[in-house]
């Protein structure tokens, strides 16, 4: 395995508007789901805290992932969708920036940390929650062009 530790040189790349949308899900179980949904979690408002955590995580991505370039995030939208039947919350983050490098990692980091925050806030109910299905849904801009997940 190569031991290269250099950031990619983006100085010659054109600045373009770039977007990325990612999603992830946490399966809570019925009791934790009801606490999150009803606003009676002992640690506070689960959806609001998860959204703030997603914002903070997206802005902190270059400090968490060594080869990520710092980017100016111009827009971040975080949506939480509840599935009562499954007892789950799906987090979707959409990030927008104008620059020389994409924002896929910021969107993926936002989703991941939002799910981890939900876990942290509800772990006192039980430790059997499952975080999964974290994936990039789409990206636009840049030399590699647009991408949209097909499944």
C-alpha positions in Angstrom: 0.0 0.0 0.0 1.4 3.4 -1.0 2.2 5.8 1.8 1.4 9.1 0.1 0.1 11.9 2.3 -0.3 14.9 0.0 -3.4 16.9 -0.7 -4.5 17.1 -4.3 -3.4 20.3 -6.0 -6.5 22.1 -7.1 -4.9 25.4 -8.0 -5.4 24.9 -11.7 -9.0 23.9 -11.5 -11.8 26.3 -12.4 -14.2 27.5 -9.7 -17.7 26.3 -10.3 -20.9 26.0 -8.3 -20.9 22.6 -6.7 -23.6 20.8 -4.8 -23.8 17.4 -3.0 -26.6 15.6 -1.4 -26.1 12.7 1.0 -28.4 10.6 3.2 -28.1 8.2 6.1 -30.5 6.5 8.5 -30.6 5.6 12.1 -33.0 2.8 13.3 -33.9 3.7 16.8 -36.5 1.2 18.0 -40.0 2.2 19.2 -39.2 3.6 22.6 -36.3 5.8 21.5 -38.3 6.8 18.4 -41.2 8.1 20.5 -38.9 10.0 22.8 -37.2 11.7 19.8 -40.6 12.4 18.1 -42.4 13.6 21.2 -39.7 16.0 22.4 -39.4 14.3 25.7 -35.7 13.1 25.4 -33.8 13.9 28.6 -31.0 15.5 26.6 -33.3 17.9 24.7 -34.7 18.4 21.3 -33.4 15.6 19.1 -34.2 16.9 15.6 -33.0 20.5 16.4 -29.7 19.2 17.9 -29.1 16.8 15.1 -29.5 19.6 12.6 -27.1 21.9 14.4 -24.6 19.0 14.7 -24.9 18.4 10.9 -24.1 22.0 10.3 -21.1 22.0 12.6 -19.8 18.8 11.1 -20.0 20.0 7.5 -18.1 23.1 8.4 -15.5 21.0 10.3 -15.0 18.3 7.6 -11.4 19.4 6.8 -10.4 19.1 10.5 -11.8 15.5 10.6 -10.7 14.1 7.2 -7.0 14.9 6.6 -7.0 15.3 2.8 -10.1 17.4 2.5 -9.7 21.0 1.4 -11.4 23.7 3.4 -14.4 25.0 1.4 -16.7 28.0 1.8 -20.1 26.4 2.4 -22.7 28.8 1.0 -25.7 26.7 1.8 -26.6 23.7 3.9 -30.0 22.2 4.2 -30.7 19.3 6.6 -33.9 17.4 6.5 -35.1 14.7 8.9 -37.7 12.2 7.9 -39.4 9.9 10.4 -40.6 6.4 9.6 -42.9 5.3 12.5 -43.3 1.8 11.2 -39.6 1.2 11.2 -38.8 3.4 14.2 -36.2 5.3 12.2 -35.0 8.7 11.2 -33.5 9.4 7.8 -31.2 12.4 7.5 -30.6 14.1 4.2 -28.1 16.9 3.8 -27.6 19.2 0.8 -24.5 21.3 0.6 -23.7 24.1 -1.9 -20.4 25.9 -2.5 -18.6 27.8 -5.3 -15.0 26.7 -5.6 -12.3 24.4 -6.9 -13.3 21.2 -5.1 -16.5 19.4 -4.4 -18.6 19.2 -1.2 -19.4 15.4 -1.2 -17.4 14.9 2.0 -19.2 17.8 3.7 -22.6 16.3 2.9 -21.5 12.8 4.0 -20.0 14.1 7.2 -23.1 16.1 8.0 -25.3 13.1 7.7 -23.0 10.8 9.7 -22.6 13.2 12.6 -26.4 14.0 12.7 -27.0 10.2 13.1 -24.3 9.9 15.7 -25.8 12.9 17.6 -29.2 11.2 17.6 -27.6 8.0 18.9 -25.8 10.0 21.6 -29.0 11.7 22.7 -31.0 8.5 23.0 -28.4 5.9 24.1 -29.7 6.0 27.6 -32.9 4.2 26.2 -30.8 1.4 24.7 -27.6 0.7 22.8 -29.1 -1.4 20.0 -29.7 1.5 17.6 -28.2 1.0 14.1 -26.7 3.7 11.9 -26.5 2.8 8.2 -27.2 3.4 4.6 -24.9 6.5 4.5 -24.5 7.4 0.8 -24.0 10.1 -1.7 -27.2 10.7 -3.6 -26.0 13.3 -6.1 -23.3 15.9 -6.9 -23.1 18.6 -9.4 -20.2 20.8 -10.8 -16.5 20.2 -11.3 -14.4 18.5 -13.8 -15.9 15.0 -13.2 -19.4 16.3 -13.9 -22.7 15.5 -12.4 -23.6 12.3 -10.5 -26.9 10.9 -9.5 -27.4 7.6 -7.6 -29.4 5.2 -9.7 -30.8 2.7 -7.1 
